[in-house]
Amino acid sequence: QVQLVESGGGLVQAGGSLRLSCVASGTIFSVNSMGWYRQAPGKQRELVATITSGGSSNYADSVKGRFTISRDNAKNTVYLQMNSLKPEDTAVYYCNVNMGRLPIIYWGKGTLVTVSA
């Protein structure tokens, strides 16, 4: 089993910044990528950003230029630096890890980010 624990969410004013962290623990092997997704009230979960074990990153168009994903492979930790936050960024942010050939994907329980106007 793999456990993912997100932290760093909170309430911030529009234009502000937050840094999310996600630590993976347990039986971790052959990590393909780690990523951040978000789900706003009444909406489906959507991709925010992913990063491969080799460091290649991918972003949703809505966050390009404002968010930066990074990871520390030795610590099995992925970060999301969020700048210039907008009210529409308000959501629960979930971390995931994609492992192995199948692949196997685990999710964290999420951290709430609220951006006030």
Secondary structure, DSSP 8 states (H G I E B T S, - for coil): -EEEEEE--EEEETT--EEEEEEEEES--SEEEEEEEEE-TTS--EEEEEEETT--EEE-TTTTTTEEEEEEGGGTEEEEEE-S--GGG-EEEEEEEEETTTTEEEE---EEEEEE-
